[in-house]
Amino acid sequence: MDSFQATCAATGEFLPGEFAEATSTQVDAACERAADAAILLREMSPETLGEFLSAVATEVRSRRNDIVSRCELETGYDNARVEGEFDRAAGQLDLFARLAVERPWDRVTTEPADPDRKPFPKPSMSRRFVPVGPVAVFGACNFPLAISVVGNDFVSAIATGNPVMVKSHPSHPGTCELLWDAVKDVVKRMGMPAGTFELLHGRKPETSVRLVSHPAVSAVGFTGSPHGGRALAKAILDRENPIPIFAELGSTNPVFLTGDAMATRAASIAEGFAASLRFGNGHMCTKPGVVVIHENDASEFVEVTRGIFAKQPNLPMLSGPVSDAFDRGIERLRSAEKVEALFVAEPADSDGPWHRGAHWFGMDAETAIRDGWLHSETFGPVSVLVRCRHESEMLRVAEQFHGSLTTTLHTETSDNEFAREWRSVSERFAGRIILNGWPTGMEIGSATQHGGPFPASLDGSSTSVGHASLERFVRPVCFQNWPSNRM
């Protein structure tokens, strides 16, 4: 049986514990158990589903120290970062326990019958939503707690009455295993169906393809690379019965800086940019990967930001493969024509093999557009500064973006002509449009939208975070001539 070990992100050394690659037989058995559980869960009361999520939150909190400690080792995140994400994950469990009972997704639309209508009687009709069935979930490497085993996809699927099968992330399998143990104990204690939750380890693409190809799987939630997401989407299209895949794939999250904002608060904007870029050491899907600025404002902004970057420490990347991909992305930028290295973090003697700091590159608008840098995401602490000759060129740059989770405008007058035109353009490609803020950091609420046109996600009409994420794992059904108490 194939097995693998996790590595310490700070040192590159192997961590205790071996994790077995799930076999085809194990994947199939998990899917079949989930199929059986789906029949029972769809009939389960909202109160029971909410109680289950609340119990998972309590159980996870009781194991906080072990989970946080292992997560720090496997990710290289500092304690404050992991503790904060733990609180987000636990709070999310509490939130969706409440939403499971309130059922905001279950919007019922009813049309009464009209037996006297001519020339044909009108039947009664009610449109409502039902669970889709077993959901396969692929957690994110950069959010091992909040977008993983008990993360966004798990809570929204369970709250709507669907069993979940999680394919653990190979960069933090120990963290996944600890979370799985907590959920497993709650499943047993509450007498939930055996297939309510399944965890499968694996590094091989074949394991993931086997999971999404199983006929019992009814939907997929994925957070990861464009390459991985497209591979799963192709496997799903090859199924005899293709299913929905809700995949978050990549985003450059462009930020636009106007002259009036730079004249008023250039220093604070530089501080905000540097902090946002380095949050989680650039391992954020909402990282500001592109900044667009008027060339007259660039020099001061560059000077101030360089000073901030120079004081920041190098931090571990999430894993060796992530570090290698980052280095390849940096090399492409360093060797490109008409691209200037504005800041390149130098390694320190105390750094581990995967430690990296801020990298920042500049170019003019023509180069950015011609050579595709507006669409080139490198995962990690790197961003590009695009210099424009005038505001119309800034708008031209905005028009080039295909799809992004976010976009941001810093301005002192949001009702001027440029801001209005910029917003109109941004609505075509962004899922969240921010004014005078930064894309990292996101409120989980009823108005949250975390998605966007491709490549931000495969389904730009859905969100993977927030209350509306519940709508991904249900589907509408029209009930005709059924009494209301039988639907």
C-alpha positions in Angstrom: 0.0 0.0 0.0 1.4 3.4 -1.0 1.9 5.9 1.9 3.5 9.3 2.5 4.5 11.6 5.3 3.9 15.3 5.9 6.8 17.7 6.1 7.5 20.6 8.4 7.2 23.8 6.4 9.8 25.6 8.4 12.6 23.0 8.1 11.6 20.7 5.3 11.9 17.7 7.6 9.5 14.8 7.7 6.9 14.9 10.5 5.7 11.8 12.5 2.9 9.7 11.0 2.3 8.0 7.7 -0.8 8.4 5.6 -2.0 5.7 3.2 -3.0 6.5 -0.3 -6.7 5.6 -0.7 -7.2 2.6 -2.9 -9.9 2.4 -5.6 -11.7 -0.1 -3.4 -11.6 2.3 -0.4 -12.8 5.3 -2.6 -15.7 3.2 -4.0 -16.7 2.0 -0.5 -16.7 5.5 0.9 -18.9 6.7 -2.0 -21.3 3.8 -1.5 -21.6 4.6 2.3 -22.3 8.2 1.4 -25.0 7.2 -1.0 -26.7 5.3 1.7 -26.3 8.1 4.2 -27.8 10.6 1.7 -31.1 8.9 1.8 -31.3 9.3 5.6 -29.9 12.8 5.8 -32.4 14.3 3.4 -35.2 13.2 5.7 -33.4 14.3 8.9 -34.8 17.3 10.7 -33.1 20.7 10.4 -32.7 20.7 14.2 -30.7 17.4 14.1 -28.4 18.7 11.4 -27.8 21.9 13.4 -27.2 19.9 16.5 -24.6 17.8 14.6 -22.7 20.9 13.4 -22.8 22.4 16.9 -21.5 19.1 18.4 -18.6 19.1 15.8 -17.8 22.7 16.8 -17.6 21.7 20.5 -15.5 18.6 19.8 -13.1 20.5 17.6 -12.7 23.2 20.2 -11.9 20.5 22.8 -8.9 19.4 20.7 -7.7 22.9 19.9 -4.2 22.6 21.1 -3.3 19.4 19.2 -4.9 20.7 16.0 -3.2 24.1 16.2 0.2 22.6 17.0 0.1 20.2 14.1 -1.2 22.9 11.7 1.6 25.2 12.6 4.2 22.5 11.8 2.6 21.5 8.5 2.0 25.0 7.2 4.7 27.2 8.7 2.0 29.7 9.7 2.7 31.5 13.0 0.6 30.8 16.0 -1.5 33.9 15.7 -2.4 33.1 12.1 -3.4 29.5 13.0 -5.3 30.5 16.1 -7.2 33.1 14.1 -8.1 30.6 11.4 -9.2 28.0 14.0 -11.6 30.6 15.5 -13.0 31.3 12.0 -13.5 27.5 11.4 -15.2 26.9 14.7 -17.3 30.1 14.4 -18.3 28.9 10.9 -19.6 25.6 12.4 -21.7 27.5 14.9 -23.0 29.9 12.2 -24.1 27.1 9.9 -25.6 25.1 12.7 -28.0 28.0 13.1 -28.5 28.3 9.3 -29.3 24.6 9.1 -32.3 25.3 11.3 -33.3 28.6 9.7 -32.9 27.2 6.1 -32.5 30.5 4.2 -31.8 28.4 1.1 -35.2 26.7 1.1 -37.1 29.4 -0.6 -40.6 28.2 -1.5 -42.5 29.8 -4.4 -46.2 28.8 -4.7 -48.8 29.3 -7.3 -52.4 28.3 -6.3 -54.5 26.1 -8.5 -57.3 27.6 -10.6 -59.6 24.8 -11.6 -62.0 27.2 -13.4 -59.4 28.7 -15.7 -60.2 28.4 -19.4 -59.5 26.7 -21.7 -57.5 24.4 -19.3 -57.5 24.2 -15.5 -54.4 25.5 -13.8 -52.7 23.1 -11.4 -51.2 24.1 -8.1 -47.4 24.4 -8.2 -44.7 24.9 -5.5 -41.1 25.3 -6.2 -38.6 24.5 -3.5 -35.1 23.1 -3.0 -33.9 19.6 -2.1 -30.4 18.3 -1.2 -28.3 17.1 -4.2 -26.7 14.1 -2.5 -23.1 13.1 -1.7 -20.6 16.0 -2.0 -16.9 15.5 -2.7 -14.7 18.2 -1.1 -11.1 19.1 -1.9 -9.7 21.4 0.7 -7.3 24.3 0.1 -3.6 24.1 0.9 -3.6 27.7 2.3 -6.6 27.3 4.7 -6.1 23.9 6.4 -8.9 24.7 8.9 -11.4 27.0 7.4 -11.4 25.6 3.9 -10.7 22.0 4.6 -12.1 19.1 6.5 -14.7 21.1 8.5 -14.5 24.2 6.3 -16.9 26.1 4.0 -17.9 23.1 1.8 -18.4 20.8 4.7 -20.7 23.1 6.7 -22.8 24.2 3.7 -23.2 20.6 2.5 -24.1 19.2 5.9 -26.5 22.1 6.7 -28.5 21.3 3.6 -28.7 17.6 4.3 -25.9 16.1 2.2 -23.1 13.7 3.3 -19.5 14.8 2.6 -16.4 13.0 1.4 -13.2 15.0 1.9 -10.1 14.3 -0.1 -7.4 15.5 2.4 -4.7 17.9 1.2 -1.3 16.1 1.1 0.5 19.1 2.5 -1.3 18.9 5.8 -2.7 15.4 6.2 -2.0 15.3 9.9 -4.2 18.3 10.5 -6.9 16.7 8.4 -6.6 13.5 10.3 -7.1 15.3 13.7 -10.2 17.1 12.4 -11.5 13.8 10.9 -11.1 12.1 14.3 -13.2 14.9 15.9 -16.0 14.6 13.4 -15.9 10.8 13.4 -16.5 10.7 17.2 -19.5 13.0 16.9 -21.0 10.9 14.1 -20.7 7.8 16.3 -21.9 9.6 19.5 -25.0 11.0 17.8 -25.8 7.9 15.8 -25.6 9.7 12.5 -25.5 7.5 9.4 -22.0 5.9 8.9 -21.4 7.6 5.6 -22.3 11.1 6.8 -18.6 12.0 6.6 -15.6 10.3 5.0 -12.0 11.2 4.8 -9.7 9.9 2.0 -5.9 10.6 1.9 -3.9 10.7 -1.3 -1.4 12.5 -3.4 -2.0 10.8 -6.8 -4.3 12.5 -9.3 -5.8 9.2 -10.0 -7.3 9.1 -6.5 -9.0 12.4 -7.0 -10.3 11.5 -10.4 -11.7 8.2 -9.1 -13.6 10.1 -6.4 -15.3 12.6 -8.7 -16.0 9.9 -11.3 -18.0 7.7 -8.9 -21.7 7.7 -9.9 -22.8 8.2 -6.3 -21.1 11.7 -6.1 -23.6 14.4 -6.9 -21.5 17.6 -6.6 -17.9 18.7 -6.0 -16.4 21.6 -4.1 -12.7 22.4 -5.0 -10.2 25.0 -4.0 -6.9 24.8 -5.7 -4.9 25.4 -8.8 -6.4 26.0 -12.3 -4.6 22.9 -13.5 -6.1 20.7 -10.8 -9.6 22.2 -11.1 -9.7 21.8 -14.9 -8.5 18.2 -14.6 -11.3 17.4 -12.2 -13.8 19.3 -14.4 -12.8 17.2 -17.5 -13.1 14.0 -15.5 -16.6 15.1 -14.5 -17.6 15.8 -18.1 -16.5 12.3 -19.0 -18.9 10.8 -16.6 -22.1 9.2 -17.9 -24.0 11.7 -15.7 -21.9 14.9 -15.4 -22.4 16.8 -12.1 -21.8 20.4 -10.8 -18.3 21.3 -9.8 -17.9 24.5 -7.7 -14.2 25.3 -8.1 -12.1 28.3 -7.0 -9.0 28.3 -9.2 -7.0 31.6 -9.3 -7.2 35.3 -9.0 -4.9 38.3 -9.4 -7.2 40.7 -7.5 -6.1 44.0 -9.2 -5.9 47.2 -7.1 -6.3 50.6 -8.7 -4.7 53.7 -7.1 -6.0 57.1 -8.2 -4.0 60.3 -8.1 -6.2 62.0 -5.5 -5.8 59.0 -3.1 -2.0 59.0 -3.5 -1.8 62.7 -2.9 -3.8 62.4 0.3 -2.6 59.1 1.9 0.3 57.5 -0.1 2.0 56.2 3.0 -1.0 54.5 4.5 -1.8 52.9 1.1 1.7 51.6 0.9 1.4 50.1 4.4 -1.9 48.5 3.6 -0.6 47.0 0.3 2.5 45.6 2.0 0.5 44.1 4.9 -2.1 42.6 2.5 0.5 41.1 0.2 2.4 39.4 3.1 -0.7 38.3 5.0 -0.2 34.5 5.2 3.0 35.1 3.3 1.0 35.7 0.1 -0.8 32.4 0.3 -4.2 34.0 0.0 -6.5 33.7 -3.0 -7.4 37.3 -2.4 -3.7 38.6 -2.4 -3.3 41.9 -4.3 -1.3 40.4 -7.2 -1.6 43.5 -9.5 -1.5 47.1 -8.6 -2.3 49.8 -11.2 -1.1 53.3 -10.7 -0.5 56.5 -12.7 3.2 56.8 -13.5 3.4 60.2 -11.8 2.6 58.6 -8.5 4.7 55.5 -8.8 8.1 56.8 -7.6 6.9 57.8 -4.1 4.8 54.7 -3.7 7.7 52.4 -4.7 10.1 54.2 -2.3 7.8 53.9 0.7 6.8 50.3 0.0 10.4 49.2 -0.5 11.2 50.5 3.0 8.3 48.5 4.5 9.3 45.3 2.6 12.9 45.6 3.8 11.7 45.4 7.5 9.6 42.3 6.9 11.1 38.8 7.7 11.2 35.9 5.2 8.6 33.3 6.1 8.0 29.6 5.2 6.1 28.7 2.1 3.4 26.0 2.7 5.4 23.2 1.2 8.3 22.2 -1.1 6.1 22.1 -4.2 4.6 25.5 -3.4 8.1 26.9 -2.9 9.3 25.5 -6.2 6.4 26.9 -8.1 7.0 30.3 -6.5 10.6 30.2 -7.6 9.6 29.3 -11.1 7.2 32.2 -11.2 9.8 34.6 -9.9 12.3 33.5 -12.5 9.9 34.1 -15.3 9.4 37.7 -14.1 13.2 38.3 -13.5 14.0 37.1 -17.0 11.2 38.9 -18.8 11.8 41.9 -21.1 10.8 45.4 -19.8 10.1 44.1 -16.3 11.9 45.8 -13.5 12.7 44.2 -10.1 11.4 46.7 -7.6 12.2 44.6 -4.6 13.6 41.1 -4.1 13.9 39.7 -0.6 17.3 38.3 0.1 17.6 35.0 2.1 18.9 35.2 5.7 21.2 32.8 7.3 18.5 31.7 9.7 16.0 30.9 6.9 14.8 27.4 6.3 14.9 25.9 2.7 11.4 27.2 1.9 11.5 30.6 3.4 10.6 33.4 1.0 10.0 37.2 1.4 8.4 39.9 -0.7 9.1 40.1 -4.4 7.8 43.1 -6.4 8.1 43.8 -10.1 7.2 46.8 -12.2 6.2 47.3 -15.8 4.4 49.7 -18.1 0.8 49.0 -19.2 1.7 48.0 -22.7 4.1 45.3 -21.4 1.5 44.1 -18.8 -1.2 43.7 -21.5 1.0 42.3 -24.3 2.8 39.7 -22.2 -0.1 38.5 -20.1 1.1 39.6 -16.7 -2.4 40.8 -15.7 -3.5 37.1 -15.8 -0.4 35.5 -14.4 -0.8 34.4 -10.8 2.2 33.2 -8.8 1.1 31.8 -5.4 3.1 33.5 -2.7 4.4 36.9 -1.7 4.8 38.5 -5.2 3.0 41.3 -6.9 3.4 43.4 -10.0 3.0 47.2 -10.3 1.6 48.4 -13.6 2.4 52.1 -14.5 -0.1 54.0 -16.7 0.3 57.3 -18.5 -3.3 58.5 -17.8 -6.6 57.4 -16.4 -7.9 56.2 -19.7 -5.0 53.7 -19.8 -5.9 52.6 -16.3 -9.4 51.8 -17.6 -7.9 50.0 -20.6 -5.9 47.8 -18.2 -9.1 47.1 -16.2 -10.8 46.0 -19.4 -8.2 43.2 -19.9 -9.1 41.2 -16.8 -11.0 38.0 -17.5 -12.2 37.0 -14.0 -11.1 37.8 -10.4 -12.4 37.2 -6.9 -11.9 40.8 -6.1 -10.9 44.2 -7.4 -10.2 47.4 -5.4 -10.2 51.1 -6.0 -8.5 53.7 -3.8 -9.9 57.1 -4.4 -11.1 60.2 -2.5 -14.1 60.8 -4.7 -16.0 57.7 -5.6 -18.6 59.6 -7.6 -16.3 61.0 -10.2 -16.3 60.0 -13.9 -13.3 57.7 -13.6 -14.7 55.8 -10.6 -18.0 55.4 -12.3 -16.4 54.0 -15.4 -14.0 51.8 -13.4 -16.9 50.3 -11.4 -18.8 49.5 -14.6 -15.8 47.7 -16.0 -15.1 45.9 -12.7 -18.7 44.5 -12.6 -17.8 42.5 -15.7 -14.9 40.5 -14.1 -14.9 40.7 -10.3 -16.9 38.9 -7.6 -16.2 41.5 -4.9 -15.6 45.2 -5.6 -13.8 47.0 -2.8 -13.6 50.8 -2.1 -10.6 52.1 -0.1 -9.8 48.8 1.5 -7.8 45.6 0.8 -8.9 42.3 -0.6 -7.4 40.1 2.1 -9.8 39.6 5.0 -13.4 38.7 4.3 -16.6 38.9 6.4 -18.6 35.7 6.4 -22.2 37.0 6.1 -25.4 37.0 4.2 -24.0 39.4 1.6 -20.7 37.7 1.1 -19.7 36.8 -2.5 -16.5 34.8 -2.9 -16.4 33.8 -6.6 -16.3 35.3 -10.0 -16.0 34.6 -13.7 -13.3 32.1 -14.8 -10.5 31.8 -13.8 -11.7 33.0 -10.3 -14.1 30.1 -10.3 -15.8 27.6 -12.6 -19.3 28.9 -11.6 -19.2 32.7 -11.3 -22.9 32.8 -10.1 -22.1 31.0 -6.8 -20.1 31.8 -3.7 -17.9 29.4 -1.7 -18.0 31.5 1.4 -20.9 33.1 3.3 -24.6 32.2 3.8 -25.3 31.9 0.1 -22.8 29.0 -0.2 -25.7 26.8 1.0 -27.3 27.2 -2.4 -24.6 25.2 -4.1 -25.6 21.9 -2.8 -29.4 22.0 -3.3 -31.4 22.0 -6.5 -34.9 23.3 -7.3 -37.9 20.9 -7.7 -41.4 21.9 -8.8 -44.2 20.0 -6.9 -47.4 20.0 -8.9 -50.8 19.3 -7.2 -49.1 18.2 -4.0 -50.6 19.4 -0.7 -48.3 21.7 1.2 -47.8 19.3 4.1 -46.5 16.6 1.7 -43.7 18.5 0.1 
